[in-house]
Amino acid sequence: MAKKLIKVMDTSFRDGFQSIYGAKVLVDDFIPALQAAVNAGLTHFETAGGARFQAPIFFCNENAFETMDKIRAAVGPDVKLQSLARGVNVVGLNSQPRDVIDLHAKMFAKHGVNVVRNFDALNDVNNLIDSANSIKKHGMNHEVTITMMELPYGCEGAHDVDFYEKVLRNILDAGIPFDSLAFKDASGTSTPRKVYETVKRTREILGPDAHIRFHSHETAGTGLAAYLAALDGGADGIDLAMKPVSGGTGQPDIISMWHALRGTEYDLGLDIQKIMETEEIFKECMKDYPISPVSLAVNPILIQAPLPGGATATTINQLKDMGMVDKFPELIKHMKEVVARGGFGTSVTPVSQFYAQQAFLNTISEPWSQVNPGYGRMLLGYFGKTPCEPDAELVKWASEKLGLEPTTEKVVDINEKDPEKGLKAAEDRLKAAGLPVTDENLFIAAACKDAKEDKGINFLLGKGTVSVNKKSADAPVESEGSSSDGYTVTVNGKKYAVAIEGNKATVNGKLYDIGVKAGIEAVSTPAGEGKPVKAALPGVVLKVLVSINDSVAEGDVIAVVEAMKMETEIKSPVSGTVTSVEIEVGSKVKNGDVLVTIA
């Protein structure tokens, strides 16, 4: 009897990067591995979307569309390239109006994408309709997606087989066009039995010709078992990855899956020796990118708090940076309550961030004394309808904290009325900055702006920076007897490669104007002890906006502190003169630390 050929999508070059490296990888570094994978017989790759649109722009100083073009050129015209989209959010964290949603599909089709996997974290089908229609309109295949997770132990409501059937029937009743259907478990927590029953029932509803795929992670240690269950339930395709980005918070490894299927009725159709050789090439390409042990570890505690792949390592590493890693178990406990009372939206971007950030606030301060804006707006309906009604007491709490009324209006319709969103607003900002108004620039401007910073415009103006965790071959080496034209300067544990020539200094490859004068000038300080301005929460200082002797008014922003991807403005509580500044960019602060003093 012939074996069933299972369609493999290699997620190494999108979700693998996002889960293991936070998506911060330079395109030229991995192209040889991608070409080796094609030569090894892989024909379907996930290479775009998710965090791999904003991350190249924000952290790699690379145009995401140019990155996509390089990938298409490297693999040739016949390889299937897939992207991940977040419904009305497309490839950002903020939701968009219809014109931006349509331009997303137009641009991704233009830049080499064949298939778009399209999901909504709340499984609200209203958030999928416009994006689905645009994806089909511009000639790509639409892979409609149902997001999955397991509820924390002791919780009930949503995320069972009947719930997923209801979502599927809502998709069908809404007339959403699709070419394939995927179940996406970003947290890797769904039980294998539930996966089996869900896929089996879906097959019964859609019939034998529908293409059904399953996606999970090894984060909780059951990813491989869930894949086997999905295949037994009737799935046609699965997502796998290669070392060094497989396992742990990433997808199960291709070689491991191949081994697990030996002696079964399933076949991946791959030459495993070639895959092994490709993994060695891939590891060589990525050798300069350090990997946190957390990223490759199985963490069973996550069955109590379904954090998705990359969020687990990110959360732990951020807690480490703040000297609070011992708080992780407490954060997990709070997250259970945050999920249960929040309406059981799936823990996948952006909802996973809302959960983690609100749980963090509940950990470092009196529970529910502070609100994460995203979590609060989700409770109020501004991201769509949650699978279950959120806790009524929390809805009232969020409304009072944010000064917003609950809404049942469609997200895309809310965005249509927002003058700060849409292509007209993006065009105006491009023109004001003196930038060309192209489709690519319009989309970058629209998708890469938040309330605090116009990151897309800044990138297009050439103000982008590289912030990639990679060993640099160009950095000065601290070794006895070596000669160098510069210095390695370590500030607060962070190393900087510095070369000085005249009134210019190059720091980590970026040129600055400087002035050097012998001796240290005395700085006059106003008399009086002044009022200390203290940190309200732990974090890392992103910006220091005042200097000694500066005059400030009450309410002026004097610094910005980041914690758990939340930026908090520190405002002056009084008017006066700055008498001391105790922080600098990159400083780690604890709750109650003095930041500045104002007299």
C-alpha positions in Angstrom: 0.0 0.0 0.0 1.4 3.4 -1.0 2.2 5.8 1.8 0.5 9.1 2.2 2.9 11.9 1.1 2.8 14.7 3.8 3.4 18.2 2.5 6.2 19.9 4.5 6.6 23.7 4.9 10.0 24.7 6.2 9.4 27.5 8.7 13.1 28.0 9.6 13.4 31.3 7.8 10.4 33.0 9.4 8.9 31.4 12.5 12.2 29.7 13.3 14.0 33.1 13.2 11.1 34.7 15.2 11.0 32.0 17.9 14.8 31.6 18.4 16.3 35.0 17.5 13.4 37.4 17.9 13.3 37.7 14.0 16.5 39.8 14.1 18.6 38.1 11.4 20.3 39.8 8.4 19.1 38.5 5.1 22.5 37.9 3.5 23.6 35.7 6.4 21.0 33.0 5.7 20.6 33.1 1.9 23.2 30.3 1.5 21.3 28.0 3.9 18.0 28.7 2.1 19.6 27.8 -1.3 21.0 24.6 0.2 17.5 23.7 1.5 16.1 24.1 -2.0 18.9 22.0 -3.4 18.0 19.4 -0.8 14.5 19.0 -2.2 12.4 21.3 0.0 9.9 23.2 -2.1 7.8 25.2 0.3 9.1 27.8 2.8 7.7 30.4 5.2 9.9 33.5 4.7 7.8 36.6 5.2 5.2 38.2 7.4 4.7 37.9 11.1 7.6 39.7 12.8 9.7 39.3 9.7 8.3 42.5 8.2 8.8 44.9 11.0 12.0 43.3 12.4 14.1 43.8 9.3 13.1 47.5 9.3 13.3 48.1 13.1 16.4 46.0 14.0 18.3 45.1 10.8 18.0 48.4 8.9 16.9 46.4 5.9 13.9 47.1 3.7 11.6 44.2 4.1 10.4 44.3 0.5 14.0 44.2 -0.7 14.6 41.2 1.7 11.7 39.4 0.1 13.0 40.1 -3.4 16.4 38.7 -2.4 14.7 35.5 -1.1 12.7 35.0 -4.3 15.8 35.5 -6.4 17.7 33.0 -4.3 15.1 30.2 -4.5 14.0 30.7 -8.1 10.5 31.0 -9.6 9.1 27.5 -8.8 9.5 27.3 -5.0 6.4 28.1 -3.0 7.0 31.1 -0.6 4.5 31.7 2.2 3.8 34.7 4.5 1.9 35.0 7.8 -0.7 37.7 8.2 -2.7 38.8 11.2 -6.1 39.6 9.7 -6.9 43.3 10.1 -3.4 43.8 11.6 -1.7 42.4 8.5 2.0 42.3 9.5 2.0 44.8 12.3 0.7 45.1 15.9 -1.8 47.8 15.1 -5.0 47.1 13.1 -5.6 48.8 9.8 -8.4 50.2 7.5 -9.3 48.5 4.2 -7.0 50.4 1.9 -3.9 49.3 3.9 -5.2 45.7 4.1 -5.5 45.7 0.4 -2.1 47.3 -0.3 -0.6 44.6 2.0 -1.9 41.9 -0.4 -0.8 43.8 -3.5 2.7 44.3 -2.2 3.3 40.8 -1.0 2.1 39.4 -4.3 4.4 41.8 -6.1 7.4 40.8 -4.0 7.2 37.0 -4.5 4.7 35.6 -2.0 2.5 32.7 -3.3 0.5 31.9 -0.2 -0.7 33.9 2.8 -1.6 32.2 6.0 -4.1 34.5 7.6 -5.3 34.3 11.2 -7.1 36.3 13.9 -6.0 35.9 17.5 -9.6 36.1 18.7 -11.0 33.8 16.0 -13.4 36.6 15.1 -14.1 35.9 11.4 -15.1 39.6 10.8 -11.4 40.3 11.1 -10.6 37.9 8.3 -13.1 38.9 5.6 -11.3 41.9 4.1 -7.8 40.5 4.1 -9.1 37.2 2.6 -10.8 39.0 -0.3 -7.7 41.1 -1.0 -5.3 38.1 -0.9 -7.5 36.4 -3.5 -7.9 39.6 -5.5 -4.2 40.0 -6.0 -3.6 36.4 -7.1 -2.3 34.6 -4.0 -3.6 31.5 -2.3 -5.4 32.2 1.0 -4.8 29.8 3.8 -7.5 30.6 6.3 -6.4 29.8 9.9 -8.0 28.8 13.1 -5.9 29.6 16.2 -5.6 27.0 18.9 -4.3 26.6 22.5 -5.0 24.7 25.6 -6.7 26.5 28.4 -4.8 26.7 31.7 -5.6 23.8 34.0 -9.0 24.3 35.8 -10.3 26.8 33.2 -13.4 26.1 31.1 -14.9 27.9 28.1 -13.8 27.9 24.4 -10.8 26.2 22.9 -12.4 22.7 22.7 -13.3 20.7 19.6 -16.8 22.1 19.5 -15.5 25.7 19.6 -13.1 25.1 16.7 -16.0 23.6 14.7 -18.0 26.7 15.4 -15.2 28.9 14.1 -15.0 26.8 11.0 -18.7 27.0 10.4 -18.5 30.8 10.9 -15.8 31.0 8.2 -18.0 29.0 5.8 -21.1 31.0 6.6 -19.3 34.2 6.0 -18.3 33.1 2.6 -14.6 33.7 3.2 -12.7 32.3 0.2 -9.8 30.0 1.0 -7.5 27.5 -0.8 -6.4 25.7 2.3 -7.1 25.7 6.1 -4.5 25.7 8.9 -4.8 25.1 12.6 -2.1 27.3 14.3 -1.1 26.5 17.9 1.5 29.2 18.6 1.9 28.2 22.2 2.3 24.4 21.5 0.0 23.6 24.3 -3.0 21.9 22.6 -3.3 18.2 23.7 -2.6 15.7 21.0 -6.0 14.1 21.5 -7.8 17.5 21.0 -5.7 18.0 17.9 -6.7 14.6 16.5 -10.4 15.2 17.2 -10.4 18.7 15.7 -8.6 17.7 12.5 -10.8 14.6 12.1 -14.0 16.6 12.5 -12.7 19.3 10.1 -12.0 16.6 7.5 -15.6 15.3 7.9 -17.0 18.8 7.3 -14.8 19.9 4.4 -14.5 16.5 2.6 -11.5 14.6 1.2 -10.3 17.3 -1.2 -9.7 20.1 1.3 -6.0 20.8 2.1 -5.6 20.8 5.9 -2.4 21.8 7.7 -1.3 21.8 11.3 1.3 24.2 13.0 2.7 23.9 16.5 5.8 24.4 18.6 7.8 22.2 20.9 7.6 24.7 23.8 5.6 22.5 26.1 7.2 19.3 24.9 4.3 17.8 23.0 4.7 19.3 19.5 5.9 16.1 17.8 3.0 14.1 19.5 0.5 16.7 18.3 1.8 16.4 14.8 1.4 12.7 14.8 -2.1 13.2 16.1 -2.9 15.7 13.3 -1.7 13.3 10.7 -3.9 10.5 12.1 -6.8 12.9 12.1 -6.4 13.5 8.4 -4.0 16.5 8.0 -2.2 16.8 4.7 0.6 19.1 5.7 2.7 20.1 8.7 5.2 22.8 9.5 8.8 21.8 10.4 12.2 23.5 10.9 15.9 22.8 10.8 18.6 23.2 13.3 19.6 25.6 14.8 16.1 27.0 14.9 14.1 23.8 15.5 12.8 22.3 18.8 12.2 24.2 22.0 10.3 27.3 21.2 10.5 26.6 17.5 8.8 23.9 15.3 9.7 20.2 15.5 12.8 19.3 13.5 12.4 17.8 10.0 14.8 15.0 10.9 13.0 14.2 14.1 9.7 14.1 12.3 11.1 11.9 9.6 12.4 9.5 12.2 9.0 9.5 14.1 7.3 8.5 10.9 9.5 5.6 10.0 7.4 2.4 9.8 4.1 4.4 9.5 1.8 5.0 6.6 3.2 8.5 6.2 6.2 9.8 4.2 7.7 13.3 4.0 9.2 12.6 0.6 12.6 13.9 1.5 16.2 12.6 1.2 17.1 12.8 4.8 20.8 12.7 4.2 20.5 15.9 2.2 18.5 17.5 4.9 21.2 16.6 7.4 23.8 18.2 5.2 21.7 21.3 4.9 21.3 21.6 8.6 25.1 21.7 8.9 25.2 24.5 6.3 22.5 26.3 8.2 24.3 26.0 11.5 27.5 27.4 9.9 25.5 30.4 8.5 24.1 31.2 11.9 27.2 30.5 14.0 27.6 34.2 14.9 24.1 34.5 16.3 24.0 33.5 20.0 21.1 31.4 21.1 19.6 31.7 24.6 19.3 28.3 26.2 15.7 29.2 27.1 14.8 29.3 23.3 15.8 25.7 22.9 14.4 24.4 26.1 11.1 22.5 26.8 9.2 24.3 29.5 6.2 22.3 30.8 5.1 25.1 33.1 3.6 26.8 30.0 0.6 24.5 30.0 -0.5 26.9 32.8 0.2 30.0 30.7 0.2 29.5 27.0 3.0 31.8 25.8 3.8 31.4 22.1 7.3 30.3 20.8 9.3 33.5 20.7 7.4 35.2 23.6 8.6 32.6 26.1 12.3 33.3 25.6 11.7 37.0 25.2 9.7 37.2 28.5 12.4 35.3 30.5 15.2 37.3 28.9 13.5 40.6 29.6 13.0 39.6 33.2 16.7 38.7 33.4 17.6 42.2 32.0 15.5 43.7 34.8 17.0 41.4 37.5 13.6 39.9 38.0 13.9 36.4 36.5 12.8 34.9 39.9 9.4 36.5 39.2 8.7 34.2 36.2 6.7 31.6 38.1 4.7 34.3 39.7 4.1 35.9 36.3 2.8 32.5 35.0 0.3 32.3 37.9 -1.0 35.8 37.1 -1.2 35.0 33.4 -3.6 32.2 34.1 -6.1 34.7 35.6 -5.4 37.2 32.9 -6.3 34.6 30.2 -9.3 33.3 32.0 -10.9 36.7 32.8 -9.9 38.2 29.5 -12.3 36.1 27.3 -9.9 33.3 26.2 -8.5 34.9 23.1 -5.7 32.7 21.6 -2.2 33.4 22.9 -0.7 34.5 19.6 0.4 38.0 18.4 -0.8 40.5 19.4 -3.0 39.0 22.2 -0.1 37.0 23.6 1.7 40.3 24.3 -1.4 41.7 26.0 -1.5 38.7 28.3 2.2 38.8 29.2 2.3 42.5 29.7 -0.8 42.6 32.0 0.5 39.6 33.9 3.8 41.4 34.4 2.0 44.5 35.7 0.0 42.3 38.1 3.3 40.8 39.3 5.3 43.9 40.0 2.4 45.9 41.5 -0.9 45.4 43.2 -2.9 43.1 40.9 -5.2 45.1 38.6 -3.9 48.4 39.9 -2.4 49.1 36.4 -3.8 48.4 33.0 -1.9 47.4 29.8 -3.6 49.5 27.1 -3.8 46.6 24.6 -5.3 44.2 27.2 -7.8 46.8 28.3 -8.9 47.6 24.7 -9.3 43.9 24.0 -11.7 43.6 27.0 -13.6 46.6 25.6 -14.0 45.1 22.1 -11.6 47.2 20.1 -9.8 44.1 18.7 -13.0 42.2 17.9 -15.2 39.7 19.8 -13.4 37.5 22.3 -14.3 33.8 22.2 -16.1 34.2 25.6 -17.4 37.3 27.2 -14.7 38.9 29.4 -15.2 39.3 33.1 -17.8 42.1 33.5 -15.9 43.6 36.5 -12.7 43.8 34.3 -14.6 45.4 31.5 -15.8 48.2 33.9 -12.2 48.5 35.2 -10.7 48.8 31.7 -13.3 51.4 30.7 -12.6 53.5 33.8 -8.8 53.2 33.4 -8.7 54.0 29.7 -11.6 56.4 29.5 -13.2 54.3 26.7 -16.6 52.8 26.3 -17.1 49.2 25.3 -17.8 48.7 21.6 -19.2 46.0 19.3 -18.3 47.9 16.1 -16.1 46.0 13.6 -12.5 46.7 14.0 -12.0 47.6 10.3 -14.9 50.1 10.5 -13.4 51.8 13.5 -10.1 52.1 11.6 -11.9 53.6 8.6 -12.9 56.6 10.7 -9.5 57.1 12.2 -7.8 60.1 10.4 -4.3 58.9 11.7 -4.7 55.6 9.8 -4.9 54.7 6.1 -3.0 55.5 2.9 -4.0 59.2 2.9 -2.4 59.7 6.3 0.7 57.7 5.2 1.0 59.8 2.0 0.8 63.0 3.9 3.6 61.9 6.2 5.7 60.8 3.3 5.3 64.1 1.6 6.0 66.1 4.8 9.3 64.1 5.1 10.2 64.7 1.5 10.0 61.0 0.6 8.9 59.4 -2.6 5.2 58.3 -2.6 5.5 54.7 -3.8 3.3 51.7 -2.9 6.2 50.2 -0.9 6.8 53.4 1.0 3.1 53.9 1.7 2.8 50.4 3.2 6.0 50.8 5.3 4.7 54.2 6.6 1.3 52.8 7.4 2.4 49.5 8.9 5.4 50.8 11.0 3.8 53.6 12.9 2.7 53.6 16.5 1.4 56.2 18.9 4.9 57.0 20.1 7.2 56.9 17.0 6.9 57.0 13.2 9.4 54.2 12.8 8.6 53.6 9.1 9.2 57.2 8.1 12.4 57.3 10.2 13.7 54.2 8.4 12.9 55.6 5.0 14.8 58.8 6.0 17.9 56.7 6.6 17.7 57.0 10.4 17.5 53.2 10.9 20.0 51.4 13.1 21.2 47.8 13.3 20.4 46.2 16.6 21.2 42.5 15.9 22.6 40.2 18.5 25.5 38.9 16.4 29.2 38.5 17.0 31.0 41.1 14.9 34.2 40.2 13.0 34.9 43.9 12.7 34.8 44.7 16.5 38.2 45.3 18.2 39.5 42.2 20.0 40.7 42.7 23.6 43.8 40.6 23.6 47.4 41.3 24.9 49.7 42.4 22.1 47.0 43.2 19.6 47.1 46.5 17.7 44.0 48.5 16.8 43.0 51.9 15.5 40.2 52.0 18.1 38.9 50.9 21.4 36.4 48.5 22.9 34.5 50.5 25.5 32.3 48.6 27.9 29.4 50.7 29.5 27.0 49.0 31.9 28.1 45.6 30.5 27.6 46.5 26.9 30.6 46.6 24.5 31.0 49.4 21.9 33.6 49.4 19.1 34.9 53.0 19.1 37.4 54.6 16.7 38.3 58.3 17.0 39.8 60.4 14.2 39.9 64.2 14.6 36.5 65.5 15.5 34.8 62.3 14.3 34.0 59.1 16.2 32.8 55.8 14.7 30.8 53.8 17.3 29.7 50.4 16.2 30.0 51.4 12.6 28.0 54.7 12.9 29.8 58.1 12.5 29.3 60.9 15.1 30.6 64.5 15.4 32.5 64.9 18.7 34.5 67.4 20.7 37.3 66.3 22.9 38.8 68.6 25.6 41.4 67.8 28.2 40.2 67.9 31.8 36.7 67.7 33.2 34.6 70.8 33.2 32.8 71.6 36.4 29.1 71.8 36.0 27.2 74.2 38.2 24.4 72.7 40.2 21.5 74.7 41.6 21.4 74.7 45.3 18.8 72.6 47.2 18.2 68.9 47.4 15.3 69.0 45.0 12.5 66.5 44.4 13.6 63.0 43.3 11.7 61.5 40.4 11.5 57.8 40.8 10.9 54.8 38.5 7.3 53.5 38.9 8.3 50.1 37.5 11.5 48.2 36.7 12.9 48.4 33.2 15.5 49.6 30.8 16.0 53.3 30.0 15.3 54.0 26.3 15.6 57.8 26.3 16.9 60.5 28.6 15.4 63.8 27.5 16.9 66.2 30.1 20.3 67.3 31.3 21.6 69.0 34.4 20.5 72.7 34.6 17.6 72.1 32.1 14.4 73.8 33.0 11.3 71.6 33.0 7.6 72.2 33.5 5.3 69.9 35.4 4.2 67.2 33.1 7.2 67.3 30.8 8.5 64.0 29.7 12.0 63.5 31.1 12.7 59.9 30.2 11.3 56.8 28.6 11.6 53.4 30.3 10.8 50.1 28.5 9.7 46.9 30.3 8.2 43.8 28.6 7.9 45.7 25.3 5.9 48.5 27.0 7.3 52.0 26.8 6.4 54.2 29.7 7.0 58.0 29.7 8.4 59.4 32.9 6.9 62.8 33.5 8.1 65.6 35.8 5.9 65.9 38.8 7.0 69.5 39.4 8.3 72.6 37.5 11.9 73.5 38.2 15.5 72.9 37.3 17.2 69.5 36.8 19.9 69.2 39.5 21.0 65.6 38.9 20.5 62.9 36.3 21.2 59.4 37.7 20.5 57.4 34.5 21.7 57.1 30.9 20.3 55.2 27.9 20.6 51.5 28.6 20.5 51.8 32.4 18.5 49.1 34.2 16.3 50.6 36.9 14.2 49.0 39.6 10.9 50.2 41.0 11.6 53.2 43.2 15.1 54.0 41.8 15.8 57.7 41.5 16.0 58.8 37.9 16.5 62.6 38.1 16.2 65.3 40.8 14.4 68.5 40.2 14.7 71.6 42.4 
